[in-house]
């Protein structure tokens, strides 16, 4: 059993919209250096769960403890200040600024600097920005306008920005969405290497099962807002409920049954 400290503890988290249970009684924990995947079919409640962890949505019931503090009702900026980084399904950057300046904007915020964003940012902490870019393999792109980057490079830049507040926990919502298969594997391999080197806990959602089963230490499976399985990749792969509900074994069985009946 791991002796690493617990970074995130979720207890009986629930959220409903108009009587529809988006998340129902979800509980789990995440330790430092651990990579935890949250998977499930479309509409399973993954994004709702993430939004509550990040402070963008307030749960109807349950508690969230991040880095030893109760953050159940805290705003996103307060959660970020505690040392929580986040990436999103859709990458948001300043296209006319350079790659380095985009990282510097995040550093300006982290160091609580208050000055003109456009004129002062290029002079703030350039060495720290370059260190982050080198960490994600983007050092050679530092002076290029962000708007010229390929999508895979934008995702690596987003990771550098998420690391600007020296996070102890990374929340990554569909980090490889829109990327080519090879780029997906490379981005998650890079993320996993950084996380384990720096003892950063990572919670990520993902539809690509190759990415999930190759990089996750543990997997949580949501279905209709309820946590139906939790365990190692192999344990989840063998779970009959997961196979039937998420991986489609039940659909395959139904198809074969219909074919046999009509033969």
MARVO-323428 format. One line per field, with one value per residue: residue number from 0; residue in one letter; x, y, z of N, C-alpha, C in turn. Coordinates in Angstrom, 1 decimal. Example, Ala and Ser with C-alpha at 12.3 -4.5 7.8 and 13.67 -1.06 7.14 Angstrom:
num	c(0, 1)
residuo	c(A, S)
n_east	c(13.2, 12.8)
n_north	c(-5.7, -2.2)
n_up	c(7.8, 7.1)
ca_east	c(12.3, 13.7)
ca_north	c(-4.5, -1.1)
ca_up	c(7.8, 7.1)
c_east	c(13.2, 12.9)
c_north	c(-3.3, 0.0)
c_up	c(7.8, 7.9)
//
This chain:
num	c(0, 1, 2, 3, 4, 5, 6, 7, 8, 9, 10, 11, 12, 13, 14, 15, 16, 17, 18, 19, 20, 21, 22, 23, 24, 25, 26, 27, 28, 29, 30, 31, 32, 33, 34, 35, 36, 37, 38, 39, 40, 41, 42, 43, 44, 45, 46, 47, 48, 49, 50, 51, 52, 53, 54, 55, 56, 57, 58, 59, 60, 61, 62, 63, 64, 65, 66, 67, 68, 69, 70, 71, 72, 73, 74, 75, 76, 77, 78, 79, 80, 81, 82, 83, 84, 85, 86, 87, 88, 89, 90, 91, 92, 93, 94, 95, 96, 97, 98, 99, 100, 101, 102, 103, 104, 105, 106, 107, 108, 109, 110, 111, 112, 113, 114, 115, 116, 117, 118, 119, 120, 121, 122, 123, 124, 125, 126, 127, 128, 129, 130, 131, 132, 133, 134, 135, 136, 137, 138, 139, 140, 141, 142, 143, 144, 145, 146, 147, 148, 149, 150, 151, 152, 153, 154, 155, 156, 157, 158, 159, 160, 161, 162, 163, 164, 165, 166, 167, 168, 169, 170, 171, 172, 173, 174, 175, 176, 177, 178, 179, 180, 181, 182, 183, 184, 185, 186, 187, 188, 189, 190, 191, 192, 193, 194, 195, 196, 197, 198, 199, 200, 201, 202, 203, 204, 205, 206, 207, 208, 209, 210, 211, 212, 213, 214, 215, 216, 217, 218, 219, 220, 221, 222, 223, 224, 225, 226, 227, 228, 229, 230, 231, 232, 233, 234, 235, 236, 237, 238, 239, 240, 241, 242, 243, 244, 245, 246, 247, 248, 249, 250, 251, 252, 253, 254, 255, 256, 257, 258, 259, 260, 261, 262)
residuo	c(X, X, X, X, X, X, X, X, X, X, X, X, X, X, X, X, X, X, X, X, X, X, X, X, X, X, X, X, X, X, X, X, X, X, X, X, X, X, X, X, X, X, X, X, X, X, X, X, X, X, X, X, X, X, X, X, X, X, X, X, X, X, X, X, X, X, X, X, X, X, X, X, X, X, X, X, X, X, X, X, X, X, X, X, X, X, X, X, X, X, X, X, X, X, X, X, X, X, X, X, X, X, X, X, X, X, X, X, X, X, X, X, X, X, X, X, X, X, X, X, X, X, X, X, X, X, X, X, X, X, X, X, X, X, X, X, X, X, X, X, X, X, X, X, X, X, X, X, X, X, X, X, X, X, X, X, X, X, X, X, X, X, X, X, X, X, X, X, X, X, X, X, X, X, X, X, X, X, X, X, X, X, X, X, X, X, X, X, X, X, X, X, X, X, X, X, X, X, X, X, X, X, X, X, X, X, X, X, X, X, X, X, X, X, X, X, X, X, X, X, X, X, X, X, X, X, X, X, X, X, X, X, X, X, X, X, X, X, X, X, X, X, X, X, X, X, X, X, X, X, X, X, X, X, X, X, X, X, X, X, X, X, X)
n_east	c(0.8, 0.5, 2.5, 2.4, 1.3, -2.2, -3.7, -6.2, -9.4, -12.6, -15.9, -18.9, -20.0, -22.5, -24.7, -27.4, -29.6, -32.5, -33.9, -32.5, -29.9, -26.7, -24.3, -23.8, -23.4, -20.5, -17.3, -13.8, -10.2, -7.0, -3.6, -0.3, 1.8, 0.3, -1.5, -4.6, -7.4, -10.5, -13.3, -16.0, -19.1, -20.5, -22.1, -21.9, -21.2, -18.7, -17.5, -19.1, -18.3, -15.6, -15.9, -17.0, -14.9, -13.0, -14.2, -15.9, -18.5, -21.0, -21.4, -24.5, -24.5, -22.1, -18.5, -15.4, -12.0, -9.0, -5.6, -5.5, -7.3, -10.7, -12.4, -15.0, -16.8, -15.3, -14.1, -12.9, -10.4, -9.4, -9.1, -7.1, -5.0, -4.3, -2.7, -3.5, -3.6, -5.1, -6.2, -8.1, -10.8, -11.0, -8.4, -7.3, -5.6, -3.5, -3.5, -2.0, 0.2, 3.5, 4.7, 6.2, 5.4, 2.7, 3.0, 4.3, 2.2, 0.6, 2.4, 2.7, 0.1, 0.3, 2.4, 1.2, 1.4, 0.7, 0.2, 0.4, -0.9, -0.1, 2.1, 4.0, 4.2, 6.1, 8.6, 8.6, 9.8, 11.3, 13.1, 12.0, 9.7, 10.9, 12.1, 9.8, 8.8, 10.9, 10.6, 8.4, 9.1, 9.0, 10.8, 12.1, 10.2, 9.6, 9.6, 7.8, 4.7, 1.7, -0.5, 0.4, 0.9, 0.7, -2.0, -1.3, 1.0, -0.1, -1.4, 0.7, 1.8, -0.3, -0.1, 2.3, 1.5, -0.4, 1.3, 2.5, 1.8, 3.1, 1.8, 0.5, -1.4, -2.9, -5.7, -7.1, -9.0, -10.2, -7.5, -6.3, -8.0, -9.0, -6.5, -4.0, -3.6, -0.8, 0.2, -1.4, -0.6, 2.1, 1.8, 0.5, 2.4, 4.5, 3.3, 2.9, 5.5, 6.5, 4.8, 5.4, 8.0, 7.9, 6.2, 3.5, 0.0, -2.3, -5.5, -7.4, -9.8, -10.8, -11.4, -10.0, -9.1, -6.7, -4.8, -5.7, -5.4, -2.7, -1.4, -2.6, -2.6, -4.6, -8.1, -11.2, -14.6, -17.4, -21.0, -23.9, -23.8, -23.0, -20.5, -19.2, -17.1, -13.8, -10.3, -7.2, -5.8, -6.0, -7.8, -10.1, -10.5, -11.3, -13.6, -17.0, -19.3, -18.3, -17.4, -19.8, -21.3, -19.7, -17.6, -18.9, -19.6, -22.1, -23.6, -22.4, -23.1, -25.9, -26.2, -25.2, -27.0, -29.3, -28.7, -28.4, -31.0, -32.4, -31.4)
n_north	c(-1.2, 2.3, 4.8, 7.5, 10.9, 11.8, 13.7, 14.5, 14.1, 12.8, 12.7, 11.2, 12.7, 14.6, 15.8, 17.3, 18.1, 19.5, 17.3, 15.2, 13.0, 14.0, 13.5, 11.0, 10.3, 9.9, 8.8, 8.9, 8.7, 10.3, 10.0, 11.6, 11.7, 9.8, 8.5, 8.9, 7.8, 8.9, 7.5, 6.8, 6.4, 8.8, 11.5, 10.4, 11.8, 12.8, 15.4, 17.1, 16.2, 17.0, 19.8, 20.4, 19.6, 21.5, 23.9, 25.2, 24.5, 24.0, 21.4, 19.5, 17.9, 16.3, 16.2, 17.9, 17.5, 19.1, 18.9, 18.8, 20.7, 21.8, 22.2, 22.5, 24.6, 26.5, 29.0, 28.8, 30.2, 30.3, 27.6, 27.0, 28.6, 27.0, 25.1, 23.6, 22.6, 22.9, 21.5, 21.9, 20.6, 22.1, 24.1, 27.1, 30.0, 32.9, 34.0, 35.9, 36.5, 35.4, 32.0, 31.8, 34.1, 33.5, 31.6, 33.2, 34.9, 33.3, 33.0, 35.6, 35.9, 33.9, 34.8, 37.0, 39.5, 42.8, 44.5, 46.2, 43.9, 43.4, 45.0, 44.6, 41.9, 40.4, 40.9, 39.7, 37.2, 35.6, 33.5, 31.5, 30.9, 29.8, 27.6, 26.0, 25.6, 24.1, 21.9, 20.6, 20.1, 22.3, 24.3, 25.2, 26.6, 29.0, 31.7, 31.9, 33.0, 32.1, 31.5, 30.2, 27.6, 24.0, 21.8, 19.7, 20.8, 23.0, 21.7, 20.8, 23.2, 24.1, 22.4, 23.2, 25.8, 25.0, 24.0, 26.2, 27.3, 25.7, 23.2, 20.7, 19.0, 17.9, 18.5, 17.1, 17.5, 15.6, 15.6, 14.8, 15.3, 15.6, 15.2, 13.5, 9.9, 9.0, 11.4, 11.6, 9.5, 10.3, 12.8, 12.0, 10.3, 12.1, 13.8, 11.9, 11.2, 13.7, 14.0, 11.9, 12.3, 14.7, 14.2, 14.8, 14.6, 13.3, 13.6, 12.5, 12.7, 10.7, 9.5, 7.8, 4.6, 3.3, 5.2, 5.5, 2.8, 2.4, 4.4, 5.0, 4.6, 3.8, 3.3, 4.9, 4.3, 5.8, 5.6, 6.9, 8.8, 7.4, 5.8, 2.9, 1.1, 0.6, 0.5, -1.2, -1.0, -3.6, -4.9, -3.4, -3.8, -6.5, -6.4, -7.4, -5.7, -3.3, -4.1, -4.8, -2.4, -0.2, -0.9, -2.3, -5.0, -6.1, -5.1, -6.4, -9.0, -8.8, -8.3, -10.7, -12.5, -11.7, -12.2, -15.0, -15.7, -15.0, -16.7)
n_up	c(0.0, -0.8, 0.7, 0.2, 0.6, 0.9, -1.5, -2.6, -1.4, -1.8, -0.7, -0.9, -3.0, -4.7, -7.3, -8.8, -11.6, -12.1, -11.1, -12.3, -11.7, -12.0, -10.8, -8.3, -5.0, -5.1, -4.1, -3.5, -3.4, -3.9, -4.3, -3.8, -6.6, -7.9, -10.7, -11.8, -13.5, -14.7, -16.1, -18.4, -20.1, -22.5, -20.9, -18.4, -16.1, -15.7, -16.4, -14.9, -12.3, -12.4, -12.5, -10.1, -8.4, -9.1, -8.3, -9.9, -9.9, -7.4, -5.2, -4.4, -2.2, 0.0, 0.5, -0.3, 0.0, -0.5, -0.6, 2.2, 3.0, 3.3, 0.5, -0.5, -1.0, -2.2, -4.5, -8.0, -8.3, -5.7, -5.3, -7.2, -6.2, -4.0, -5.1, -7.3, -10.6, -13.8, -16.9, -20.0, -22.1, -24.4, -25.6, -24.4, -25.3, -25.8, -28.9, -30.3, -28.8, -27.9, -27.5, -25.1, -23.8, -23.2, -21.2, -19.4, -18.7, -17.0, -15.0, -14.0, -12.8, -10.9, -9.2, -8.2, -9.5, -10.4, -13.1, -16.3, -18.6, -21.3, -21.9, -19.8, -19.3, -21.1, -19.9, -17.5, -15.4, -17.4, -17.5, -15.8, -17.2, -19.5, -18.4, -17.8, -20.4, -21.5, -20.0, -21.0, -23.5, -25.3, -25.7, -28.0, -29.4, -28.2, -29.0, -31.0, -32.4, -30.7, -32.1, -34.4, -33.8, -34.1, -33.2, -31.4, -30.3, -29.0, -26.9, -25.4, -24.7, -23.1, -21.0, -19.9, -19.0, -17.1, -15.2, -14.1, -11.6, -9.8, -9.2, -6.9, -7.5, -10.5, -12.6, -15.3, -18.0, -20.5, -21.8, -24.2, -26.3, -29.6, -30.7, -32.7, -32.7, -32.0, -30.9, -28.7, -27.0, -26.6, -25.3, -22.8, -21.9, -21.4, -19.5, -17.4, -16.8, -15.8, -13.6, -11.9, -11.4, -10.0, -8.0, -8.4, -8.1, -10.5, -11.9, -14.5, -17.2, -20.0, -23.3, -24.9, -24.7, -25.0, -24.1, -21.4, -20.3, -20.6, -19.1, -16.6, -13.1, -11.4, -12.0, -12.2, -12.7, -14.0, -14.3, -15.4, -13.4, -11.1, -9.3, -10.5, -10.6, -9.4, -9.5, -10.4, -13.8, -14.9, -13.2, -13.6, -16.3, -16.3, -15.0, -14.9, -15.0, -15.9, -18.4, -19.6, -19.5, -20.2, -22.0, -23.9, -24.1, -23.5, -25.6, -27.8, -27.2, -27.4, -30.1, -31.3, -30.2, -31.5, -34.1, -34.0, -33.4, -35.7, -37.6)
ca_east	c(0.0, 1.3, 2.6, 2.4, 0.2, -3.4, -3.9, -7.6, -10.4, -13.9, -16.8, -20.3, -20.3, -23.7, -25.2, -28.6, -30.1, -33.9, -34.2, -31.6, -28.7, -25.5, -23.3, -24.6, -22.7, -19.2, -16.2, -12.6, -9.1, -5.9, -2.3, 0.8, 2.5, -0.6, -2.2, -5.9, -8.3, -12.0, -13.8, -17.4, -19.8, -20.9, -23.2, -21.8, -21.0, -17.3, -17.3, -19.8, -17.5, -14.5, -16.3, -17.2, -13.6, -12.3, -14.9, -16.8, -19.8, -21.1, -22.2, -25.7, -24.1, -20.8, -17.3, -14.1, -10.8, -7.8, -4.3, -5.7, -8.3, -12.1, -12.6, -16.3, -17.5, -14.3, -14.1, -11.8, -9.1, -8.9, -8.6, -5.9, -4.0, -3.8, -1.7, -4.2, -3.6, -6.2, -6.3, -9.5, -11.0, -10.7, -7.3, -7.5, -4.4, -3.5, -2.8, -1.0, 1.4, 4.4, 4.5, 6.8, 4.6, 1.6, 3.4, 4.5, 0.9, 0.2, 3.4, 2.2, -1.0, 0.7, 3.2, 0.3, 1.9, -0.4, 0.7, -0.2, -0.6, 0.5, 3.4, 4.9, 4.4, 7.3, 9.8, 8.4, 10.2, 11.5, 13.9, 11.1, 8.9, 11.7, 12.2, 8.6, 8.7, 11.8, 10.1, 7.4, 9.7, 8.6, 11.7, 12.4, 9.0, 9.4, 9.4, 6.8, 3.3, 1.0, -1.5, 1.0, 1.2, -0.1, -2.8, -0.6, 1.9, -0.9, -1.7, 1.9, 1.9, -1.3, 0.5, 3.3, 0.8, -1.0, 2.4, 3.1, 1.5, 3.7, 0.7, 0.6, -2.5, -3.4, -6.9, -7.0, -10.3, -10.0, -6.3, -5.8, -9.1, -8.6, -5.1, -3.7, -3.2, 0.5, 0.3, -2.1, 0.3, 3.3, 1.4, 0.3, 3.7, 5.2, 2.6, 3.1, 6.9, 6.6, 4.0, 6.1, 9.3, 7.7, 5.2, 2.2, -1.1, -3.0, -6.8, -7.8, -10.8, -10.3, -12.2, -9.1, -8.8, -5.3, -4.2, -6.1, -4.9, -1.3, -0.8, -3.3, -2.3, -5.9, -9.2, -12.6, -15.6, -18.7, -22.1, -25.2, -23.5, -22.6, -19.2, -19.6, -15.9, -12.5, -9.2, -6.1, -6.3, -6.4, -9.1, -11.2, -10.7, -11.9, -14.9, -18.1, -20.2, -17.6, -17.4, -21.2, -21.9, -18.8, -16.8, -19.8, -19.8, -23.5, -24.1, -21.9, -23.9, -27.2, -26.1, -25.0, -28.2, -30.3, -28.3, -28.8, -32.5, -32.9, -30.7)
ca_north	c(0.0, 3.5, 5.7, 8.9, 11.6, 12.0, 15.0, 14.7, 13.1, 13.1, 12.0, 11.2, 13.9, 14.5, 17.0, 17.0, 19.2, 19.3, 15.9, 14.3, 12.9, 14.0, 12.7, 10.5, 9.6, 9.5, 8.9, 8.3, 9.5, 10.4, 10.3, 12.2, 10.9, 8.8, 8.9, 8.3, 8.1, 8.9, 7.2, 6.5, 6.8, 10.2, 11.7, 9.6, 12.7, 13.1, 16.8, 17.6, 15.9, 17.8, 21.1, 20.5, 19.6, 22.7, 25.0, 25.8, 24.1, 23.6, 20.1, 19.5, 17.3, 15.7, 17.1, 17.8, 18.0, 19.2, 19.3, 19.0, 21.8, 21.6, 23.2, 22.2, 25.8, 27.5, 29.4, 28.2, 30.8, 29.8, 26.2, 27.1, 29.1, 25.9, 24.3, 22.7, 23.0, 22.3, 21.7, 21.8, 19.9, 23.1, 24.8, 28.6, 30.7, 34.2, 33.6, 36.9, 36.5, 34.3, 30.8, 32.1, 35.1, 32.8, 31.0, 34.3, 35.4, 32.4, 33.3, 36.9, 35.6, 33.0, 35.6, 38.1, 40.8, 43.6, 45.6, 46.0, 42.6, 43.4, 45.7, 44.2, 40.4, 39.9, 41.1, 39.0, 35.8, 34.8, 32.2, 30.5, 30.5, 28.9, 26.3, 25.3, 25.2, 23.1, 20.7, 20.0, 20.0, 23.4, 25.4, 25.7, 27.3, 30.0, 33.1, 31.8, 33.4, 31.0, 31.2, 29.4, 26.2, 22.9, 21.5, 18.9, 21.7, 23.8, 20.9, 20.8, 24.5, 24.2, 21.6, 24.1, 26.8, 24.4, 23.8, 27.5, 27.6, 24.7, 22.4, 19.4, 18.2, 18.3, 18.0, 17.2, 17.1, 15.2, 16.2, 14.4, 15.5, 16.3, 14.9, 12.2, 8.8, 9.1, 12.6, 11.3, 8.7, 11.1, 13.8, 11.4, 9.8, 13.3, 14.1, 10.9, 11.4, 14.9, 13.8, 11.0, 13.0, 15.8, 13.7, 15.5, 13.7, 13.6, 13.0, 12.9, 12.0, 10.3, 8.5, 6.9, 3.5, 3.0, 6.1, 5.2, 1.6, 2.4, 5.4, 5.2, 3.6, 3.3, 3.8, 5.0, 4.2, 6.3, 5.4, 7.6, 9.6, 6.5, 5.1, 1.4, 0.3, 1.3, -0.5, -1.2, -1.2, -5.0, -5.2, -2.7, -4.5, -7.8, -6.2, -7.7, -4.6, -2.3, -4.7, -4.8, -1.1, 0.8, -1.5, -2.7, -6.4, -6.3, -4.8, -7.5, -10.2, -8.6, -8.5, -12.1, -13.1, -11.4, -13.0, -16.4, -15.9, -14.9, -17.7)
ca_up	c(0.0, -0.9, 1.9, -0.3, 1.3, 0.2, -2.1, -2.8, -0.8, -2.2, 0.1, -1.2, -3.8, -5.5, -8.0, -9.6, -12.4, -12.4, -10.8, -13.0, -10.9, -12.8, -9.9, -7.2, -4.0, -5.5, -3.1, -3.9, -2.9, -4.8, -3.5, -4.5, -7.6, -8.5, -11.9, -11.7, -14.7, -14.5, -17.4, -18.4, -21.3, -22.6, -19.9, -17.1, -15.0, -15.6, -16.4, -13.7, -11.2, -12.5, -12.3, -8.6, -7.8, -9.4, -7.7, -10.9, -9.6, -6.0, -5.0, -3.6, -0.9, 0.0, 0.8, -1.1, 0.7, -1.4, 0.1, 3.6, 3.3, 2.8, -0.6, -1.1, -1.5, -2.6, -5.9, -8.8, -8.1, -4.4, -5.5, -8.0, -5.3, -3.1, -5.8, -8.2, -12.0, -14.6, -18.4, -20.4, -23.4, -25.5, -25.2, -24.5, -25.2, -26.4, -30.2, -30.9, -27.9, -28.1, -26.6, -23.8, -23.1, -22.7, -19.9, -18.4, -18.2, -15.9, -13.9, -13.5, -11.9, -9.7, -8.3, -7.8, -10.0, -10.9, -14.0, -17.6, -19.1, -22.6, -22.0, -18.8, -19.3, -21.7, -19.0, -16.2, -15.2, -18.7, -17.2, -15.3, -18.4, -20.4, -17.7, -18.0, -21.8, -21.8, -19.3, -21.8, -24.9, -26.2, -25.6, -29.3, -29.9, -27.2, -29.6, -32.0, -32.0, -30.2, -33.1, -35.4, -33.3, -34.3, -32.1, -30.4, -29.6, -28.1, -25.8, -24.6, -24.1, -22.0, -19.8, -19.2, -18.3, -15.9, -14.2, -13.7, -10.2, -9.1, -8.6, -6.3, -8.1, -11.9, -13.1, -16.8, -18.6, -21.9, -22.3, -25.6, -27.2, -30.9, -31.1, -33.4, -31.8, -31.6, -30.1, -27.4, -26.2, -26.2, -24.3, -21.5, -21.4, -20.9, -18.2, -16.4, -16.4, -14.9, -12.4, -11.0, -11.0, -9.1, -7.0, -8.6, -8.4, -11.7, -12.2, -15.8, -17.9, -21.3, -24.0, -25.6, -23.7, -25.0, -23.2, -20.1, -19.7, -20.6, -18.2, -15.3, -12.0, -11.0, -12.9, -11.7, -13.8, -13.7, -15.2, -15.0, -12.2, -10.0, -9.4, -10.6, -10.4, -9.1, -9.3, -11.3, -15.1, -15.1, -12.4, -14.3, -17.6, -16.1, -14.3, -15.8, -15.1, -16.8, -19.8, -20.1, -19.6, -20.8, -23.1, -25.0, -24.2, -23.6, -27.0, -28.7, -26.9, -27.9, -31.6, -31.6, -29.9, -32.6, -35.3, -33.8, -33.4, -37.1, -38.5)
c_east	c(0.9, 1.3, 2.6, 1.2, -1.0, -3.6, -5.4, -8.4, -11.8, -14.9, -18.2, -20.7, -21.5, -24.1, -26.3, -29.0, -31.6, -34.4, -33.4, -30.3, -27.5, -24.4, -24.0, -23.7, -21.3, -18.1, -15.0, -11.4, -7.9, -4.7, -1.3, 1.5, 1.6, -1.3, -3.5, -6.8, -9.7, -12.7, -15.3, -18.0, -20.1, -22.2, -23.1, -21.6, -19.6, -17.0, -17.9, -18.9, -16.3, -14.8, -16.5, -15.8, -12.8, -13.0, -15.8, -18.2, -19.9, -21.9, -23.4, -25.4, -22.7, -19.7, -16.2, -13.0, -9.6, -6.6, -4.6, -6.7, -9.7, -12.3, -14.0, -16.9, -16.6, -14.4, -12.9, -10.5, -8.5, -8.4, -7.2, -4.7, -3.5, -2.8, -2.4, -4.2, -4.7, -6.0, -7.7, -9.6, -10.6, -9.6, -7.5, -6.1, -4.5, -2.8, -1.8, 0.2, 2.3, 4.1, 5.1, 5.9, 3.3, 1.9, 3.7, 3.2, 0.4, 1.2, 3.1, 1.1, -0.5, 1.5, 2.5, 0.9, 0.7, 0.2, 0.1, 0.2, 0.2, 1.9, 4.4, 5.2, 5.7, 8.6, 9.7, 8.8, 10.5, 12.2, 13.0, 10.2, 9.6, 11.9, 11.0, 8.4, 9.7, 11.3, 9.1, 7.8, 9.3, 9.6, 12.1, 11.3, 8.8, 9.0, 8.4, 5.4, 2.5, 0.0, -0.9, 1.2, 0.2, -0.9, -2.1, 0.4, 1.2, -1.2, -0.5, 2.1, 0.9, -0.8, 1.5, 2.6, 0.2, 0.1, 3.0, 2.8, 2.1, 2.7, 1.2, -0.4, -2.8, -4.7, -6.9, -8.2, -10.1, -8.7, -5.9, -6.9, -8.7, -7.2, -5.0, -3.3, -1.8, 0.8, -0.3, -1.2, 1.5, 2.9, 1.2, 1.6, 4.5, 4.6, 2.9, 4.6, 7.1, 5.9, 4.8, 7.4, 9.0, 6.6, 3.9, 1.1, -1.9, -4.4, -7.2, -9.0, -10.3, -11.2, -11.3, -8.6, -7.3, -4.5, -4.5, -5.4, -3.4, -0.7, -1.4, -2.8, -3.5, -7.0, -10.5, -13.5, -17.0, -19.8, -23.3, -25.0, -23.0, -21.3, -19.5, -18.3, -14.7, -11.4, -8.1, -6.6, -6.8, -7.7, -10.3, -11.5, -11.5, -13.3, -16.1, -19.0, -19.6, -17.7, -18.8, -21.6, -21.0, -18.1, -17.6, -20.0, -21.2, -24.1, -23.6, -22.8, -25.3, -27.2, -26.0, -26.3, -29.3, -30.0, -28.6, -30.3, -33.1, -32.3, -31.7)
c_north	c(1.3, 4.3, 7.2, 9.6, 11.7, 13.4, 15.4, 13.7, 13.6, 12.2, 12.2, 12.4, 13.7, 15.8, 16.6, 18.3, 18.8, 17.9, 14.8, 14.2, 12.9, 13.3, 12.3, 9.7, 9.1, 9.8, 8.2, 9.2, 9.4, 10.8, 11.0, 11.3, 9.9, 9.4, 8.2, 8.7, 8.0, 8.7, 6.9, 6.9, 8.3, 10.4, 11.0, 10.5, 13.2, 14.6, 17.5, 17.4, 16.8, 19.3, 21.4, 20.5, 20.9, 24.0, 25.7, 25.5, 23.7, 22.4, 20.3, 18.9, 16.6, 16.7, 16.8, 18.3, 17.9, 19.7, 19.6, 20.1, 21.4, 22.7, 23.1, 23.5, 26.9, 27.8, 28.9, 28.9, 30.4, 28.4, 26.2, 27.6, 28.0, 25.0, 23.2, 23.3, 22.3, 22.5, 21.4, 21.0, 20.9, 24.0, 26.3, 29.3, 32.1, 34.0, 34.6, 37.0, 35.3, 33.1, 31.1, 33.1, 34.5, 32.1, 32.1, 34.9, 34.6, 32.7, 34.6, 36.7, 34.9, 33.9, 36.9, 39.5, 41.5, 44.7, 45.3, 44.7, 42.6, 44.0, 45.1, 42.7, 39.9, 40.0, 40.3, 37.5, 35.0, 33.5, 31.1, 30.0, 29.5, 27.6, 25.4, 24.8, 24.1, 21.8, 19.9, 19.9, 21.1, 24.5, 26.0, 26.5, 28.6, 31.4, 33.0, 32.3, 32.1, 30.5, 30.3, 27.9, 25.2, 22.5, 20.7, 19.8, 22.6, 23.0, 20.8, 22.1, 24.7, 23.4, 22.5, 25.2, 26.3, 24.1, 25.1, 27.8, 26.5, 23.8, 21.1, 18.4, 18.8, 17.7, 18.2, 16.6, 16.9, 15.8, 15.9, 14.6, 16.2, 16.0, 13.6, 11.1, 8.8, 10.2, 12.3, 10.6, 9.5, 12.1, 13.2, 10.8, 10.9, 13.7, 13.2, 11.0, 12.6, 14.7, 12.9, 11.5, 14.0, 15.5, 14.5, 14.5, 14.2, 12.9, 13.5, 12.1, 11.8, 9.3, 7.5, 5.8, 3.1, 3.9, 5.8, 3.9, 1.6, 3.3, 5.5, 4.1, 3.0, 3.9, 3.8, 5.0, 4.7, 5.9, 6.0, 8.3, 8.8, 5.9, 3.6, 0.5, 1.2, 0.2, -0.3, -1.4, -2.6, -5.4, -4.6, -3.4, -5.8, -7.6, -6.4, -6.5, -3.5, -2.8, -4.5, -3.3, -0.1, 0.2, -2.2, -4.2, -6.8, -6.1, -5.9, -8.7, -10.0, -8.8, -9.9, -12.9, -12.9, -12.2, -14.4, -16.7, -15.8, -15.9, -18.8)
c_up	c(0.0, 0.4, 1.5, 0.4, 0.3, -0.2, -2.2, -2.2, -1.1, -1.4, -0.3, -2.0, -4.7, -6.1, -8.9, -10.4, -12.7, -12.2, -11.4, -12.2, -11.9, -12.1, -8.7, -6.2, -4.3, -4.4, -3.7, -3.3, -3.9, -4.1, -4.4, -5.4, -8.3, -9.7, -12.0, -12.8, -14.2, -15.9, -17.2, -19.7, -21.3, -21.6, -18.6, -15.9, -14.8, -15.5, -15.2, -12.4, -11.2, -12.1, -10.8, -7.9, -7.9, -8.9, -8.7, -10.7, -8.1, -5.9, -4.2, -2.2, -1.1, 0.3, -0.1, -0.2, -0.3, -0.6, 1.5, 4.0, 2.7, 1.8, -1.2, -1.7, -2.0, -4.1, -6.7, -8.5, -6.7, -4.5, -6.2, -7.1, -4.3, -3.8, -6.7, -9.6, -12.7, -16.1, -18.8, -21.7, -24.5, -24.9, -25.4, -24.2, -25.9, -27.8, -30.7, -30.0, -28.2, -27.2, -25.2, -23.1, -22.6, -21.3, -18.9, -17.9, -17.0, -14.7, -13.2, -12.5, -10.7, -8.7, -7.9, -8.3, -10.7, -11.8, -15.3, -18.3, -20.4, -22.7, -21.0, -18.8, -19.9, -20.9, -17.7, -16.2, -16.5, -18.4, -16.7, -16.4, -19.3, -19.7, -17.9, -19.4, -22.1, -21.1, -20.2, -23.3, -25.8, -26.2, -27.0, -30.0, -29.1, -27.9, -30.7, -31.5, -31.7, -31.3, -34.3, -35.0, -33.8, -33.1, -31.0, -29.6, -28.6, -26.8, -24.8, -23.9, -22.9, -20.8, -19.1, -18.4, -17.0, -14.8, -13.6, -12.2, -9.3, -8.4, -7.9, -6.9, -9.5, -12.2, -14.6, -17.4, -20.1, -22.4, -23.7, -26.6, -28.5, -31.4, -31.8, -32.4, -31.2, -30.6, -28.7, -26.5, -25.7, -25.2, -22.9, -21.0, -20.8, -19.5, -17.1, -15.9, -15.4, -13.6, -11.4, -10.5, -9.9, -8.0, -7.1, -8.8, -9.6, -11.7, -13.6, -16.3, -19.3, -22.0, -24.7, -24.6, -23.8, -24.1, -21.7, -19.5, -19.8, -19.4, -16.8, -14.3, -11.5, -11.9, -12.1, -12.9, -13.3, -14.8, -14.7, -13.6, -11.0, -10.3, -9.4, -10.4, -10.1, -8.9, -10.3, -12.7, -15.4, -14.4, -13.1, -15.7, -17.4, -15.4, -15.2, -16.0, -16.0, -18.2, -20.4, -20.4, -20.4, -22.0, -24.1, -25.1, -24.3, -25.0, -28.0, -28.4, -27.5, -29.4, -32.0, -31.3, -31.0, -33.8, -35.2, -33.9, -34.8, -38.0, -38.8)
//
